[in-house]
Amino acid sequence: MIALASRPALPTALPLALAGEPADGFAGWAAGLVETMGGPGAGLAIALENLFPPLPSEVILPLTGFAAGQGVLSLASALFWTTLGSVVGAVALYWIGALFGQRRMHALWARLPLVKVSDLERTERWFARHGTKAVFLGRMVPIFRSLISVPAGVERMPMHLFLTLTTLGSLVWNSVLVMAGYWLGDRWDLVEGYVGVLSKAVLVLVLVALAAFLAVRLRGRGRAQHRRTS
């Protein structure tokens, strides 16, 4: 692929390339989709990112904004297709959760060590009260932005409500990252660094919370065993 200059207006047929990225890396793959398919290519990449969270939206979205800044596609097309891709991926995960269902979830949960059915029931009650906020705001939180669709499906959130919240939340997240890539131009990869830090922070918080939960549950189990043997 041919390397792009920083910001001159270019014809829409001009191939994409990423400054500082290997052509055979993930960024090169995403660039190839946008180059050959335009907006639908960006939408496809984002749909796959929703289904496979390790694929980084912090690469796809700023890259798409960069492409819009170079005239490869319009900014409106970039926002429309990436948001559509987010919704398509989220709906697929929703139906995975819906097909799995509450009954299977309870059966699986009962087989897991160190957890109680009451933990799942408490989570279900929390989602019943705060599910709308969780789905909307969760679309803007790395890691959770994909996973939040599964409990929405398990709990059978009304589809029209799920689609509305997912579309609005995705549009906010996508707009921020696409516009960042659009304005940063060939420095679009700076976005990946900042969002990557946020993703790592979220992951650390999740791991700390999980470790704290396991420590409390193991301590409680140890005390119960001690009382039975004493």
N, C-alpha and C positions, 0 to 999 in steps of 0.2 A: 504494500500500500504506500501511497505517496504521502510524505509528511506535509502537514498543513502549516501555513503561516499563522501569525497570532490572531488577527481579527479582520482582514479585508473581506469584503463581500464576494462570495464565490458562487458559481452556479450550483444548482441543487444536485447535479450529477457527479460532482467532484467527490472522489473517494475520501473516506475518513482515515485518519491515522492518529495515533496518540503519542504526543511528545513524551519521551522518557519511559515508554512502556514497550516491552517486547511484543512483537507481532503475534507470537504464538501463546501469549499469556491470556488470562481471563479478559483483560481490557481489550486485547486484540480480537478476541472472539466477539465481545459485545460490539466493538467498533465494526466488525464485519457484518453483524446483523443490521445495524443502523445503516451501513453503507449500501447493503443490497436490498433492504426492505423499507428503509426510512422509518417513519413513525411506528408502523406495525412491528418492525424488528425490535424497536425499543420496548414496545408493549409485551412482546413475547419474552424478552429477556427478564422483564420485571415479573411477569407471571411465573416464570421458572424460579426466580428469586424468592417469591412467596412460598412456593412448594418446597424449595431447598434453601432454607435460611443461610447456610454457609456462603451462598452466592451473594456478593455484597452489593446492596442497592447504592451504597456510597461510591461505587465505581460507575454503575449503570446510569444513574440519574444525572450526576454532574457531566458525564461524558455526553449524554443526550443534550444537555444544555449547551455544551461546547459545540456540538454539531449544529444546533439551532443558531448559535452565534456565527457559525461559518457559512450559513445558508444551505446546509445539507437538508434541513427540514425547517418548517416554521415553528416558532415558539408555541403557538396554539396547538399544533399537531403533537409536539413533544409532550405537552401537559395532558392532552386528551388521551393519547395512546398509552402513556405510562400509567395514568390513573385507571384506564380500562384494564390494563394488564394486572394492576394490583387487585382490582375487584374480581377478575376472573380467577386469579390464584387463590384469593381469600374464599371465594365461593366453593372452589374444589375442596379446600380444607374444611369448610363448614359441612359439606356433605359427607366427608370422611367421618367427622365427629357425629353427624346425625345417623349415619348407617351403623356406627359402632354402638351408639345409644347408651342410655342410662343403665339399662339392665346389665349389659356387658361390662360397663365401667365399674359397677358395683361388684360384679363377680370377679373382675380382675383385681380390684382394690382389696378385696377380702383375702386374696392370696399373697399380697405384698407384705414383706416383713416390716415391723416397726411403725406401721400406720394402722389407724382404726377407721371403721366405717363412719364414726362420728366426725372424723377429719374431713371426709368427702362430703358428708351431709352439711357440715359447716361451710365448706367451700361453695356448695350448691346454693345455700341460703344467701351467701355473700354475692354470688353472681346474680341471683334473682333481684337483689336490691341495687346492685351497682353495675350490672352487665352493660347497660347503655354507655356509661362513662368508660368502662373498661375497653369496649370495642372501639369507641371513637379515639380515646387517648392512646390506647395500645398501638394504634396504627402509626404512632409517632415515636415509639420506643423500640430501639434495636432489639432483636431477638423476639420480643413479645409481639411485634407487629405482624408476624406470621402466625405464631402459635395461638394467639387469642381467638382465631377463627374456629379452632377445634372445640373448646368448651362452649362457644356460641352454638355450634351444631349439636353437641351432646345435649344441651339444655333446650334445643329447638327454639331459639330466639326467632320471632317472626321474620320471615325472609325480607319483607319490605323494609323493616326497621334495620336489619343487618346490612342490607344493601345501602341504605341511606347513610348510616354511620360509617361504614367502610369507605364509601365514596368520598364523603367529606373529610374524614381523617387522612385518607390516602392523598387527596388533593392538596391538603396542607403540607404534608411531609414531602410529596413529590415536588411541589412548587418551590419550596425552600431549596432543595438540592439541585433541581434543574436550573433555577434562576442563579444559584451560586456558580454553577458551571458556565452558564451563559455570560455572566459578568466577569468571571475570572479568566475566561478564554483559555489559552494554552497552559495556564496554571490551575486548571480544573482539579488536578489531582490533590491540591491542598485540602479539598473537602474530605477526601478519603481519610486523611490524617486526623482531622478533628472529629469526624463521626466515628472513626475507629477507636479513638480514646473513649468516647461515650459508650460504645459497644462493650469495650473491655470493663468499664466501670459498672455497667449493668450486670455483666457476667460475674464480676467479683461480688457484687451485692447478693446476687442469687446464690452463689456458692457459700457465702458467709451465712445467709439465712438458712440454707439447707444444712450446713454443718451445725448451726445452733439448734435446729429442730432435732437432728439426729442425736446430739449430745443430751438434750433434755429428755428425749424419749428413752434413750439407753439408760440414763440415770434413773428415770422412773421405773423402768423394768427391773433394774438391779435392786432398787429398794423393795419392790414387790416380791422378788424372789427371796430377798433376805428376810422379810417378814414371814414368808411361808415356811422357811427352814428354821427360824428361831423359835 
